[in-house]
Amino acid sequence: MGDREVDQQLVERAQRGDKHAFELLVSKYQRRLGRLISRFVRNAAEAEDVTQDAFIKAYRALPAFRGDSAFYTWLYRIGINTAKNHLVAQGRRAPTSTPFDAEDAEDFEDATLLHEVSTPENELMSKQVVEVVNSSLQELPDDLRTALTLREIEGLSYEEIAAVMDCPIGTVRSRIFRAREAIAANLRPLLGTSEDRRW
């Protein structure tokens, strides 16, 4: 039995009033949802509160969950909306993601630049790449930043992102392409790559 089927069984039990079943879903996804929310809400205590709010909203909305999408896709949508609403209430805009670590760097074609032997030059290059990526992400419109974060950092499929963002897959592909292009344009001068280089 796959993850989706297990989640669906837990959801159905929770919908029938089994609180332990929902607790199992919370323990399974709390870390992942918290990590996603922390990409928007930088303060750790606030991110924890927003994560709890998202689970409360999910619990209250659970009777309406029909299983058209995977549970975690539905939960991620609630989490993103809760984070954005929190930031709007605080009068803030969703920030860029946290600096990329070695695992995130695997998504870049030139990831070797971030993995080479630790020399002052390479550390400076890595720091500059992170700064350019983060500032580029911050400049992106929310829809492009969210699509790219869900794909590159959370590892969701295009179909899952479409469900989370409630838009067609073609729109997701377009947003991710435009986001990557914007970041690539800012990285080219630093990395010395040509404009025809694909990312």
Backbone as a ProteinNet text record, in pm:
[ID]
protein_1_A
[PRIMARY]
MGDREVDQQLVERAQRGDKHAFELLVSKYQRRLGRLISRFVRNAAEAEDVTQDAFIKAYRALPAFRGDSAFYTWLYRIGINTAKNHLVAQGRRAPTSTPFDAEDAEDFEDATLLHEVSTPENELMSKQVVEVVNSSLQELPDDLRTALTLREIEGLSYEEIAAVMDCPIGTVRSRIFRAREAIAANLRPLLGTSEDRRW
[TERTIARY]
84.6	0	89	60.9	141.2	105.8	190.1	168.8	31.1	-9	-136.7	-252.9	-245.4	-352.1	-354.4	-234.3	-225.9	-285	-245.5	-299.2	-450.4	-501.2	-645.7	-718.3	-661	-722.3	-722.7	-611	-603.1	-702.7	-715.2	-811	-952.6	-986.8	-1121.7	-1149.1	-1047.2	-1063.4	-1082.3	-1001.8	-1012.7	-1148.5	-1198.8	-1330.1	-1441.7	-1417.3	-1515.6	-1495.9	-1402.8	-1384.4	-1263.9	-1179.4	-1060.8	-949.6	-931.9	-831.8	-690	-668.6	-535.1	-492.2	-585.2	-552.2	-500.6	-565.2	-517.7	-382.3	-362.2	-232.1	-121.4	-151.5	-53.1	-18.6	-119.1	-94.1	-11	-41	35.6	181.3	204.8	343	416.4	344.6	407.2	448.4	364.8	388	429.5	437.6	468.5	603.6	703.7	837.4	839.8	781.4	780.5	701.2	584.8	503.1	573.9	635.1	710	823.8	893.7	1004	950.9	837.7	777.6	738.1	671.9	625.2	742.3	851.7	968.2	1033	999.3	1048.8	978.5	862.8	785.8	797.7	784.3	787.4	922	1012.1	1150.1	1169.5	1091.5	1105.4	1061.6	1151.4	1124.8	1000.2	983.8	867.1	738.4	742.1	624.7	593.8	697.6	677.5	612.8	655	595.7	447.5	417.6	277.4	192.9	249.5	176.2	154.5	253.8	239.9	125.1	120.5	11	-123.8	-127.5	-251.8	-295.8	-198.9	-231.6	-292.2	-236.1	-291.9	-431.5	-451.9	-585.7	-686.2	-645.8	-734.3	-761.4	-657.5	-675.2	-772.1	-757.9	-846.4	-991.5	-1011.2	-1146.9	-1204.4	-1117.5	-1163.4	-1169.5	-1119.5	-1111	-1242.5	-1357.5	-1482	-1507	-1450.9	-1471.8	-1368.7	-1263.5	-1160.6	-1217.8	-1215.8	-1276.2	-1173.7	-1046	-944.2	-917.8	-962.2	-934.9	-785.5	-715.2	-569.6	-512.3	-380.9	-317.6	-336.6	-341.9	-362.1	-255.3	-126.2	-21.2	-26.9	-76.9	-94.4	-198.5	-306.1	-412.7	-359.2	-282.5	-224.8	-126.2	-42.4	54.3	-17.3	-128.2	-204.3	-253.5	-304.6	-349.8	-231.7	-117.8	1.5	49.7	56.5	101.4	4.5	-124	-223.4	-218.8	-198.8	-189.9	-66.5	46.5	169.3	151.5	93.6	72.4	-23.5	-130.5	-225.1	-158.5	-73	-0.4	87.4	159.5	247.7	168.6	55.9	-29	-78.4	-119.8	-168.6	-57.5	66.8	180.8	232.9	172.8	217.7	349.6	376.6	502.7	476.8	580.7	575.8	652	611.2	680.1	826	921.4	1062.9	1114.2	1240.6	1307.4	1329.4	1374.3	1402.1	1533.4	1561	1686.1	1798.3	1922.9	2034.2	2030.9	2075.6	2076.8	2185.9	2158.1	2261.8	2309.3	2399.5	2458.1	2352.3	2249.8	2144.4	2065.2	2034.9	1962.8	2046.3	2178.5	2266.8	2261.8	2219.4	2211.8	2118.8	2025	1930.8	1992.6	2110.6	2175.3	2266.9	2269.9	2356.5	2502.9	2535.7	2672.8	2692.9	2630.6	2639	2782.6	2869.4	3008.9	3073.4	3027.1	3082	3060.4	2954.3	2923.5	2984.2	3041.1	3093.9	3245.8	3312.6	3457.3	3526.6	3655.7	3734.2	3718.8	3708.7	3683.9	3808.7	3807.2	3912.4	3844.8	3919.5	3856.5	3783	3841.9	3778.2	3646	3647.7	3525.6	3419.3	3461.2	3364.8	3302.3	3385.4	3332.8	3236.3	3272.7	3185.5	3053.1	3059.1	2936.3	2849.5	2911.9	2837.2	2772.2	2845.9	2791.7	2677	2689.7	2582.2	2456.5	2472.9	2358.7	2294	2376.6	2322.9	2244.9	2300.2	2231.9	2101.9	2106.3	1985.3	1878.7	1918.7	1821.7	1764.4	1849.6	1796.5	1709	1745.5	1663.2	1527.5	1526.7	1401.1	1312.5	1374.8	1297.8	1231.2	1296.4	1242.4	1129.7	1118.4	1015.7	876.5	777	638.3	606.6	512.4	478.3	448.4	372.7	333.9	455	552.9	673.1	759.5	775.6	857.8	797.5	666.1	600.5	618.1	595.7	609.5	751	850.9	990.1	1028	983	1012.1	952.9	829.1	765.1	836.2	886.3	954	1096.5	1175.8	1318.6	1354	1278.5	1313.8	1228.9	1099.5	1011.4	1004.6	1046.8	1053.1	919.3	817.6	686.8	687.1	601.7	586.3	504.3	505.6	426.4	277.7	232	91.2	57.4	147.3	124	124.8	217.2	224.2	96.7	49	-75.5	-190.4	-193.8	-299.5	-283.2	-159.1	-134.2	-169.8	-128.8	-149.1	-283.7	-356.9	-489.6	-486.2	-398.1	-385.9	-347.3	-359.1	-322.7	-172.6	-137.6	2.8	82.7	23.3	92	131.2	47.2	77.7	193.9	195	304.6	435.5	436	558.2	607.2	513.2	548	607.1	547.6	596.9	736.5	757.5	889.1	992.9	957.5	1049.3	1087.1	986	1011.9	1095.9	1070.5	1148.5	1294.1	1314.7	1451.4	1525.3	1455.4	1517.2	1559.4	1474.7	1506.6	1629.9	1637.7	1752.9	1877.8	1863	1976.8	2034.3	1947.3	1993.6	2080.2	2046.1	2124.9	2252.4	2253.1	2371.2	2476.1	2431.1	2524	2649.6	2637.4	2759.8	2855.5	2801.2	2882.9	2953.2	2880.4	2934.9	3004.1	2986.3	3049.4	2989	2859.6	2793.9	2726.1	2707.2	2646.5	2494.8	2430.8	2284.4	2212.3	2276.9	2210.4	2223.6	2290	2305.6	2174.4	2129.6	2002.4	2029.6	1930.2	1946	1857.9
-118.1	0	124.3	217.6	337.8	443.2	546	657	719.9	740.9	807.3	725.2	593.8	506.6	505.4	500.6	502.6	632.9	746	876.1	880	824.1	826.1	747.5	635.3	556.8	634.6	702.4	783	898.9	961.7	1071	1020.6	906.9	852.4	819.5	766.1	738.5	868.2	971.2	1100.7	1165.1	1147.6	1203.6	1136.7	1012.9	941.7	971.7	1062.6	1103.3	1044.3	967.8	907.5	1012.3	1075.1	1181.2	1127.2	1002.9	942.7	934.3	908.1	900.1	1035.6	1144.4	1276.7	1307.1	1264.3	1283.5	1213.7	1098	1027.6	1107.9	1170.2	1255.5	1377.6	1434.8	1550.7	1510.2	1399.1	1358.3	1324.4	1272.1	1237.3	1361.9	1466	1582.3	1710.1	1708.3	1831.5	1889.8	1805.9	1855.3	1910.5	1838.1	1883	2011.8	2018.7	2139.3	2256.6	2230.2	2335.2	2388.9	2298.1	2339.8	2425.8	2387.1	2465.2	2604	2609	2736.9	2826.5	2766.4	2847.7	2914.3	2869.3	2936.9	3071.1	3085.2	3209.1	3290.9	3223.9	3290.3	3258.3	3355.8	3330.5	3312.7	3380.8	3369.4	3228.5	3155.9	3014.7	2997.3	3083.7	3071.7	3100.5	3202.8	3234.7	3120.6	3064.8	2955.2	2835.7	2809.6	2699.6	2727.6	2852.4	2889.9	2877.4	2923.1	2916.6	2770.9	2686.3	2542.9	2483.5	2517.1	2467.9	2520.3	2648.9	2706.2	2630.5	2596.1	2523.8	2387.4	2318.1	2188.1	2203.2	2309.4	2333.8	2358.2	2439.7	2466.2	2337.7	2256	2128.8	2038.6	2033.6	1949.6	1994.9	2127	2180.3	2157.5	2159.3	2141.9	1995.2	1906.5	1763.9	1702.4	1738.3	1679	1707.6	1817.2	1852.9	1788.4	1725.8	1662.9	1537.8	1536.3	1425.4	1328.7	1363	1273.5	1290	1402.1	1426.1	1442.6	1496.1	1508.6	1433.8	1417.3	1352.9	1441.1	1379.7	1456.5	1563.3	1526.2	1625.7	1739.3	1715.9	1824.4	1922.7	1869.9	1951.1	2026.4	1956.3	2016.3	2127.3	2104.4	2206.3	2332.1	2315.2	2432.4	2512.3	2442.8	2509.4	2578.9	2510.2	2567.2	2693.6	2691.9	2809.2	2924.8	2897.2	3003.4	3059.7	2973.6	3019.6	3107.7	3067.4	3147.5	3283.1	3282.9	3410	3500.3	3443.4	3522.5	3580.4	3501.9	3548.9	3669	3658.1	3767.4	3892.4	3874	3988.9	4056.1	3975.6	4030.5	4107.1	4064.4	4130.7	4247	4266.3	4372.9	4343.2	4212.3	4171.6	4092.9	4084.9	4007.4	3877.9	3772.6	3643.9	3660.2	3618.7	3633.9	3524.2	3535.3	3434.1	3309	3204.1	3081.2	3096.1	3000.6	3001.3	2962	2987.5	2952.6	2804.5	2777.1	2639.6	2560.9	2436.1	2352.8	2256.3	2167.6	2079.6	1995	1951.3	1869.4	1949.3	2076	2161.5	2188.9	2196.5	2229.8	2124.5	2002.2	1895.7	1932.4	2025.1	2062.8	2153.7	2208.1	2296.2	2215.9	2253.8	2184.7	2204	2322.6	2352.5	2330.2	2226.1	2201.2	2179.7	2135.1	2111.7	2238.6	2354.7	2480.7	2493.2	2432.4	2442.7	2328.2	2228.6	2110.9	2100.3	2186.5	2174.2	2186.1	2152.5	2158.7	2296.3	2298.1	2423	2510.8	2610.2	2710.7	2844.4	2945.1	3076.1	3125	3098.1	3141.2	3068	2936.5	2858.1	2893.5	2918.4	2958.4	3092.7	3186.3	3315.5	3298.5	3212.6	3187.5	3128.2	3030.9	2969.2	3072.3	3155.2	3258.2	3355.5	3393.8	3487.2	3424	3296	3226.3	3224.3	3190	3186.3	3323.7	3427.9	3563.7	3602.9	3569.2	3603.3	3524	3394.8	3312.5	3366.2	3395	3443.9	3579.6	3670.6	3802.2	3789.7	3700.3	3677.9	3620	3524.4	3466.3	3572.3	3660.8	3764	3859.3	3880.3	3971.7	3909.4	3777.4	3709.5	3737.7	3742.7	3749.9	3625.1	3636.6	3525.6	3395.6	3402.6	3278.4	3206.5	3281.7	3218.3	3161.1	3237.4	3191.6	3066.6	3065.7	2949.8	2825.5	2839.1	2724.8	2669.2	2758.1	2713.5	2650.3	2706.9	2651.3	2511.9	2494.8	2363.4	2259.7	2301.4	2207.8	2177	2281.6	2262.3	2232.1	2284.9	2266.6	2156.9	2157.5	2055.7	1929	1938.9	1820.7	1768.5	1854.1	1810	1795.4	1708.9	1692.5	1809.5	1825	1931.2	1913.1	1789	1762.1	1803.4	1772.2	1808.9	1960.6	2027.6	2173.9	2235.5	2180.5	2230.7	2218.2	2107.7	2087.9	2185.7	2203.7	2295.4	2438.6	2479.2	2617.8	2638.2	2529.1	2535.6	2602.4	2547.7	2600.4	2485.3	2504.8	2398.3	2367.5	2244.5	2203.8	2293.9	2333.8	2423.1	2554.4	2604.6	2728.3	2705.4	2589.4	2554.9	2550.6	2480.9	2470.9	2609.4	2693.8	2829.3	2909.4	2899.2	2974.8	2929.1	2797.5	2745.3	2786.4	2778.3	2818.9	2965.8	3051.7	3195.7	3225.9	3154.3	3174.7	3133.3	3018	2971.1	3067.2	3115.6	3210.1	3338.8	3388.1	3512.1	3492.4	3379.2	3351.8	3329.7	3254.7	3228.6	3358.6	3452.3	3580.8	3653.8	3642.9	3708.4	3631.5	3499.3	3418.5	3421.5	3445.4	3439.1	3524.4	3651.5	3731.6	3674.6	3619.9	3564.9	3436.6	3349.9	3219.7	3222.2	3332.2	3343.3	3250	3221.8	3134	3218.5	3158	3230.2	3228.6	3318.2	3329.3	3207.4	3127.6	3010	2888.8	2904.2	2793.5	2767.2	2643.2	2605.6	2569.7	2590.5	2560.9	2447
0	0	0	-90.8	-102.3	1.3	6.4	99.7	85.1	-40.3	-63.5	-7.3	-26.3	24.3	176.6	237.9	384.5	436.8	373	414.2	400.8	291.3	269.1	378.2	417	524.7	656.3	684.6	806.8	802.1	685.4	669.1	694.7	636.8	654.1	800.9	869.1	1012.5	1090.1	1054.7	1122.7	1095.5	973.4	939.5	1020.2	1064.1	1146.4	1295.6	1327.2	1466.3	1537.3	1465.4	1525.7	1532.4	1650.1	1665.3	1652.1	1693.2	1682.1	1535	1446.2	1303.4	1253.5	1295.8	1254.3	1318.2	1443.2	1509.3	1430.6	1374.3	1291.9	1166.7	1105.6	988.4	1026.7	1142.4	1190	1210.5	1280.9	1307.2	1177.1	1078.8	951.4	872.3	875.1	788.2	860.1	991.3	1064.3	1023.1	1012.6	977.2	834.5	742.1	602	585.3	650.2	639.3	707.4	821.1	890.6	805.9	736.9	648.6	534.2	477.2	368.8	420	532.4	587.1	624.7	671.5	708.9	588.2	468.5	346.6	328.9	390.2	380.9	509.2	622.7	753	816.4	819.5	860	1009.5	1090.7	1235.3	1276.7	1345.2	1377.9	1465.1	1563.9	1652.3	1575.2	1490.1	1408.5	1312.2	1249.8	1155	1224.9	1347.9	1425.1	1452.6	1489.2	1514.2	1387.9	1276	1149.2	1108.8	1133	1103.3	1185.5	1314.1	1398.5	1349.9	1310.8	1256.3	1130.9	1047.3	923.6	955.6	1054.7	1093.4	1154.2	1231.1	1288.3	1175.7	1077.4	962.7	885.6	869.4	798.4	874.6	1005.7	1087	1073	1078.6	1066	926.6	824.8	686.6	645.9	732.4	698.4	650.9	709	659.6	510.9	459.9	319.3	227.2	283.7	200	134.4	0.9	-73.5	-131	-122.8	-175.9	-323.4	-382.9	-525.7	-550.1	-450.5	-457.5	-337.6	-336.6	-222.2	-99.4	18.3	141.3	158.2	134.8	159.8	59.5	-60.7	-157.5	-104.5	-54.9	4.3	126.5	210	329.9	293.3	190.9	148.2	102	31.8	-13.9	106.5	206.3	329.1	397.1	403	465.7	397.5	265.3	190	210.5	201.3	220.1	362.2	460.6	599	617.4	558.3	568	500.5	381.8	310.6	386.8	440.5	519	643.8	706.5	824.4	787.5	676.4	635.1	598.9	531.6	496.9	624.7	722.7	849.8	922.7	902.9	965.5	880.5	762.1	672.3	605.4	583.6	521.3	394.3	311.6	188	211.8	143.2	157.7	116.7	203.2	171.6	80.2	45.9	-34.2	50.2	-13.3	61.2	136.9	223.4	296.7	202.3	241	151.6	114.3	-6.5	-56.6	13.7	47.2	103.3	-5.7	28	-73.6	-143.4	-68.2	-127.8	-231.2	-197.9	-292	-415.3	-397	-508.5	-618.5	-585.1	-685.2	-799.9	-775.9	-879.6	-985.4	-957.4	-1054	-1143.6	-1270.2	-1364.3	-1325.9	-1274.6	-1233.8	-1084.4	-1029.3	-885.8	-841	-931.9	-893.6	-842.1	-888.2	-838	-688.5	-637.1	-495.2	-414.9	-482	-413.3	-418.5	-493.3	-508.5	-373.6	-372.2	-249.9	-186.1	-56.7	15.8	15.3	-71.9	-76.4	-52.6	-12.9	6.5	-119.3	-236.9	-361.6	-383.9	-359.3	-378.8	-275.8	-152.1	-50	-84.1	-136.9	-178.5	-294.5	-391.1	-506.8	-460	-370.3	-318.6	-248.8	-167.6	-95.3	-193	-296.9	-395.7	-472.7	-508.3	-579.6	-492.5	-365.2	-273.1	-263.6	-251.1	-240.1	-365.3	-483.1	-608.2	-621.6	-588.7	-596.6	-501	-377.6	-279.2	-317.7	-362.8	-401.2	-525.4	-617.4	-737	-698.9	-606.2	-559.2	-494.6	-417	-347.8	-447.6	-561.3	-661.6	-743.6	-740.6	-820.2	-765.6	-853.5	-805.7	-723.1	-630.5	-540.3	-613.4	-724	-792.6	-851.4	-903.2	-959.1	-847.1	-739.4	-627.1	-563.8	-546	-484.7	-572.1	-702.3	-793.5	-789.9	-795.3	-795.4	-661.7	-551.4	-418.8	-404.7	-448.2	-438	-523.9	-640.4	-730.6	-685.3	-666.5	-643.9	-499.5	-404.9	-264.5	-200.5	-228.8	-171.8	-255.7	-383.4	-468.6	-517.4	-520	-567.6	-719.8	-770.3	-914.9	-969.6	-1101.5	-1163.8	-1130.7	-1130.3	-1100.1	-957.2	-863.9	-724.4	-706.5	-775.1	-765.9	-822.6	-933.9	-993.8	-894.7	-821	-721.5	-605.1	-558.6	-447.4	-485.8	-606.8	-649.9	-719.1	-738.6	-798.8	-936.5	-1022.8	-1158.4	-1251.9	-1384	-1478.3	-1476.1	-1516	-1520	-1614.2	-1724.6	-1818.4	-1752.8	-1666.1	-1593.5	-1497.4	-1430.6	-1339.9	-1417.5	-1531	-1612.7	-1654.9	-1695.7	-1738.3	-1622.6	-1504.8	-1388.8	-1349.2	-1349.6	-1312.7	-1416.7	-1543.7	-1650.4	-1634.7	-1613.5	-1600.8	-1476.6	-1368.7	-1246.4	-1267.6	-1330.5	-1356.5	-1449.2	-1550.7	-1644.3	-1574.4	-1484.8	-1412.5	-1324.7	-1258.3	-1172.1	-1256.9	-1366.4	-1454.5	-1510.2	-1546	-1601.1	-1498.9	-1371.9	-1267.9	-1232.8	-1255.3	-1224.9	-1337	-1461.2	-1575.2	-1558.3	-1518.5	-1504.1	-1399.2	-1291.7	-1184.1	-1228	-1298.5	-1338.4	-1474.3	-1546.9	-1678	-1781	-1770.4	-1868	-1974.9	-2091.6	-2203.4	-2191.7	-2265.6	-2258.8	-2312	-2398.1	-2453.5	-2362.1	-2248.5	-2152.9	-2082.1	-2083.2	-2017.5	-1873.6	-1786.3	-1643.2	-1604.2
[MASK]
+++++++++++++++++++++++++++++++++++++++++++++++++++++++++++++++++++++++++++++++++++++++++++++++++++++++++++++++++++++++++++++++++++++++++++++++++++++++++++++++++++++++++++++++++++++++++++++++++++++++

